[in-house]
Amino acid sequence: MTHQIVIIGAGYAGLMAANRLARRLSPGRARVTLVSDAETFVERVRLHQVAAGQAVPEAAVPDVLRGARFVRGRVTGIAPDRRELRLGSTTMAYDTLVYAAGSVADLEGAAGHAFTVAGAEDAGRLRDRVARIGAGGTLAVVGAGATGIELATELAECHPALRVRLLASEEPGVQWSPRARAHLRRVFDRLGVEVVTGAKVVEVDASGARLADGRHVTADAVAWTTGFRVITLAREAGLAVDGHGRVLVDETSRSISHPDVYAIGDAAAVRGPGGRELRMACATALPVGRNAADAIVARLGGREPSPLRFRYVVHCVSLGRRDGLIQFVHADDRPHAMALTGRPAALVKELVVRGATWMARRGMIPQMPGATRSSTRSEPSAATSANAPEANARR
Ligand SMILES: Cc1cc2nc3c(=O)[nH]c(=O)nc-3n(C[C@H](O)[C@H](O)[C@H](O)COP(=O)(O)OP(=O)(O)OC[C@H]3O[C@@H](n4cnc5c(N)ncnc54)[C@H](O)[C@@H]3O)c2cc1C
């Protein structure tokens, strides 16, 4: 009988898994179905560009699938005991489920007034708001992780008539090398980004952000980049999850409570070097999605799957369209002294972003010279992470 594999989510992780499964399994052996509430695949790692008013590539989900079936719909429930999904008023059966529902913004005390760049619609709302702010107006970006740094520099470069303030609890780039931090300071100066450190934002109101020390930072719009969370679908289904609601998985991305379910991408709590949880990142979503697909194929064929082997290589951060920062890191994400900056770094970052989409669309990750076959070592060097240890280990 044809094995029914259903994937929830058409982000980097879900697309990688769907395309790899469809590529590796014959239609008679398995039917691969991807369910997503979004009709379009938008490169999520470019949403700060969207917020700044740039047009970015997007594609209809069916056009980026190679052999998998697409069903548009929002999954509202999972019944693992019956191996069934609820999609509005209908149900869909599965034999194997791949949970790749990603993450959304966690606005904490900022709900109602803050903007985010967590999803395409969120970024579009911020873009529309920014467009209505007159010259001399102020934009505040909360959080100096990689998302906050990318957003602040992109906004400052695209809207030189606006004042951009980056509200940071610590020095931006504190987790990177001195060379990287020095470069960030130069770029902020050049673009006129005002960095407010020691700023713990406790509330966002209509006129700006209130800080824990009582200060109030005035702004026409406040963009919140510090928190990301997962939806409650997995927890409600009774899957074993961590304190953040991310699905607990083994080293093949299989749920530790439900062997018919795999979880990948931002929605999964995957362990990497030293047993540390991998950051929510496109750079982790792709190799984890690939490895989960390979594990499913192996088990269907009665073989023992290979465990995920992952190492970090670099953090790639854009600083507007003409500047960037590539921080080289050890396998466990600690920074090397070495960092590439300026235009060459901007070019590398752009290639990495394009490469990530290319890999997700093909369900493959090219091997780098010297990388071992079963390792994901090559992956991050092509699609590597950007980002800082923000809330929920984002990026
Ligand atoms: C502005 C920005 C810049 C970033 N830059 C980088 C970067 O440079 N490098 C990097 O490594 N990472 C970066 N990231 C992080 C990266 O984008 C995420 O880690 C990555 O997108 C996670 O992929 P995913 O497939 O797990 O989830 P997502 O991309 O979030 O995709 C989840 C999918 O699931 C669908 N879905 C959710 N719930 C349901 C449901 N109930 N029913 C049906 N479908 C559902 C969604 O519509 C979506 O299609 C950035 C993030 C942001 C916001």
The ligand as an SDF file (V2000), in Angstrom:
LIG
                    3D

 53 58  0  0  0  0  0  0  0  0999 V2000
   13.5740   38.8750    9.1560 C   0  0  0  0  0  0  0  0  0  0  0  0
   14.1860   37.5340    9.3650 C   0  0  0  0  0  0  0  0  0  0  0  0
   15.4650   37.2930    8.8860 C   0  0  0  0  0  0  0  0  0  0  0  0
   16.0420   36.0430    9.0770 C   0  0  0  0  0  0  0  0  0  0  0  0
   17.3000   35.8440    8.6070 N   0  0  0  0  0  0  0  0  0  0  0  0
   17.8830   34.6340    8.7780 C   0  0  0  0  0  0  0  0  0  0  0  0
   19.1830   34.3960    8.2790 C   0  0  0  0  0  0  0  0  0  0  0  0
   19.8240   35.2780    7.7250 O   0  0  0  0  0  0  0  0  0  0  0  0
   19.7110   33.1690    8.4660 N   0  0  0  0  0  0  0  0  0  0  0  0
   19.0320   32.1730    9.0910 C   0  0  0  0  0  0  0  0  0  0  0  0
   19.5550   31.0680    9.2360 O   0  0  0  0  0  0  0  0  0  0  0  0
   17.7950   32.3650    9.5830 N   0  0  0  0  0  0  0  0  0  0  0  0
   17.1990   33.5660    9.4410 C   0  0  0  0  0  0  0  0  0  0  0  0
   15.9390   33.7870    9.9240 N   0  0  0  0  0  0  0  0  0  0  0  0
   15.2380   32.6810   10.6090 C   0  0  0  0  0  0  0  0  0  0  0  0
   14.5750   31.7710    9.5680 C   0  0  0  0  0  0  0  0  0  0  0  0
   13.7960   32.5190    8.6900 O   0  0  0  0  0  0  0  0  0  0  0  0
   13.7030   30.7140   10.2480 C   0  0  0  0  0  0  0  0  0  0  0  0
   14.4560   30.0620   11.2330 O   0  0  0  0  0  0  0  0  0  0  0  0
   13.2150   29.7300    9.2010 C   0  0  0  0  0  0  0  0  0  0  0  0
   12.3260   30.3810    8.3230 O   0  0  0  0  0  0  0  0  0  0  0  0
   12.5210   28.5410    9.8550 C   0  0  0  0  0  0  0  0  0  0  0  0
   12.0040   27.7330    8.8540 O   0  0  0  0  0  0  0  0  0  0  0  0
   10.7620   26.7680    9.1170 P   0  0  0  0  0  0  0  0  0  0  0  0
   10.5360   26.0310    7.8560 O   0  0  0  0  0  0  0  0  0  0  0  0
   10.9730   26.0070   10.3650 O   0  0  0  0  0  0  0  0  0  0  0  0
    9.5470   27.7320    9.4500 O   0  0  0  0  0  0  0  0  0  0  0  0
    8.8150   28.8890    8.6630 P   0  0  0  0  0  0  0  0  0  0  0  0
    9.7100   29.5020    7.6630 O   0  0  0  0  0  0  0  0  0  0  0  0
    8.2420   29.7420    9.7370 O   0  0  0  0  0  0  0  0  0  0  0  0
    7.6360   28.1500    7.8830 O   0  0  0  0  0  0  0  0  0  0  0  0
    6.5500   27.6010    8.5530 C   0  0  0  0  0  0  0  0  0  0  0  0
    5.4610   27.2760    7.5670 C   0  0  0  0  0  0  0  0  0  0  0  0
    4.3740   26.6230    8.2630 O   0  0  0  0  0  0  0  0  0  0  0  0
    3.1440   27.1900    7.8560 C   0  0  0  0  0  0  0  0  0  0  0  0
    2.1930   26.9690    8.9530 N   0  0  0  0  0  0  0  0  0  0  0  0
    2.2970   27.3990   10.2340 C   0  0  0  0  0  0  0  0  0  0  0  0
    1.2420   26.9620   10.9490 N   0  0  0  0  0  0  0  0  0  0  0  0
    0.4750   26.2420   10.1010 C   0  0  0  0  0  0  0  0  0  0  0  0
   -0.7640   25.5290   10.2640 C   0  0  0  0  0  0  0  0  0  0  0  0
   -1.4080   25.4630   11.4290 N   0  0  0  0  0  0  0  0  0  0  0  0
   -1.2930   24.9060    9.1840 N   0  0  0  0  0  0  0  0  0  0  0  0
   -0.6500   24.9590    7.9770 C   0  0  0  0  0  0  0  0  0  0  0  0
    0.5150   25.5990    7.7880 N   0  0  0  0  0  0  0  0  0  0  0  0
    1.0610   26.2370    8.8430 C   0  0  0  0  0  0  0  0  0  0  0  0
    3.5120   28.6520    7.6070 C   0  0  0  0  0  0  0  0  0  0  0  0
    2.5610   29.3110    6.8060 O   0  0  0  0  0  0  0  0  0  0  0  0
    4.8510   28.4750    6.8830 C   0  0  0  0  0  0  0  0  0  0  0  0
    4.6320   28.1410    5.5280 O   0  0  0  0  0  0  0  0  0  0  0  0
   15.3270   35.0180    9.7500 C   0  0  0  0  0  0  0  0  0  0  0  0
   14.0330   35.2660   10.2160 C   0  0  0  0  0  0  0  0  0  0  0  0
   13.4700   36.4960   10.0410 C   0  0  0  0  0  0  0  0  0  0  0  0
   12.0660   36.7470   10.5470 C   0  0  0  0  0  0  0  0  0  0  0  0
  1  2  1  0
  2  3  1  0
  2 52  2  0
  3  4  2  0
  4  5  1  0
  4 50  1  0
  5  6  2  0
  6  7  1  0
  6 13  1  0
  7  8  2  0
  7  9  1  0
  9 10  1  0
 10 11  2  0
 10 12  1  0
 12 13  2  0
 13 14  1  0
 14 15  1  0
 14 50  1  0
 15 16  1  0
 16 17  1  0
 16 18  1  0
 18 19  1  0
 18 20  1  0
 20 21  1  0
 20 22  1  0
 22 23  1  0
 23 24  1  0
 24 25  2  0
 24 26  1  0
 24 27  1  0
 27 28  1  0
 28 29  2  0
 28 30  1  0
 28 31  1  0
 31 32  1  0
 32 33  1  0
 33 34  1  0
 33 48  1  0
 34 35  1  0
 35 36  1  0
 35 46  1  0
 36 37  1  0
 36 45  1  0
 37 38  2  0
 38 39  1  0
 39 40  1  0
 39 45  2  0
 40 41  1  0
 40 42  2  0
 42 43  1  0
 43 44  2  0
 44 45  1  0
 46 47  1  0
 46 48  1  0
 48 49  1  0
 50 51  2  0
 51 52  1  0
 52 53  1  0
M  END
$$$$
